[in-house]
Amino acid sequence: MDNIRALIVDDSSVMRKIVERSLRQAGLGIAQILEAGNGAEALAAVQNNPVDLILCDINMPVMDGLEFVKQLSAVENAKGVPVVMITTEGSEGHVVQALSAGARGYIRKPFTPDQVKEHVLPVLTGKS
Amino acid sequence: MNTSNSILSTAAGRERWLPTLQLAMQEVFELMLGCALTLPSEPPPEDDLEITSMVGLAGQLCGILTVRCSVRSAARMASRMLGVDAEKAGQEMWDAVGEICNMVAGNFKNKISGMGDGCMLSVPTVITGGDYSVHSMVNENLRTVFLFEGEPVILTLEVHS
């Protein structure tokens, strides 16, 4: 596991930076970070830039995270790329919705860097 | 910490939300900012609280959750969240306080059993300045003053229904 290219999707630039720092602290072999402010920007980003991992908020303007995950499966470049949701929407219903839409993991805000590693590592190593 | 679903609809039950609301705020500061909020032994002066972040709640619970603090505190919050000096974090303080408010609202509703799926959150709005009035059909108002690095931060949940 090395040279991982990750896309972080969140409408908050502060949250994108926190997630990036958590990923780098986790020692997951992150080589490149791309950022997007909503689902539509994220779809455009993955069409031109192949990534290995996507971390995505749910509540965002323009296109929310659930709709993004649904539409991602139609992007040739992104087939099979694991998506981990990072969101304040932590109810069981939201988790089920996200996993049904195609997400592979779910992290509730607030979170610690250790929790990011705990949820992302199995996804990257194919154990989730 | 979960609260019984049966208290959703009663005012008496909602009074019991205050400790849950306080816990939701304290957890956000501990996990995302790496610091503990304290409750003041006596009410601190509430001057210069010129940053107000608001998140709307709609559904089973309708209302507004707000976090108010000074510009100085907001910059320090952003500094802690980003791991940079407060001077460099200044431009990010509105986003930081908005995210804090958003996480407190989400953390709070996730702790109230049965509310998670029945209550939607708006994206946060942040207001700068203190010379404003908010008019809403408030039925109840839960309010707590915390101290963040010695300065007041006010958390309010205005319940509309």
Interface residues (C-beta under 8 A of the other chain):
Chain A: D11 S12 S13 V14 M15 K17 I18 R21 N59 M60 P61 T87 T88 E89 G90 S91 E92 G93 H94 R108 K109 P110 F111 T112
Chain B: E27 V28 L31 M32 A78 M81 L82 G83 E92 D95 A96 G98 E99 N102 M103 A105 G106 N107 K109 N110 M115 G116 D117 L121 V123
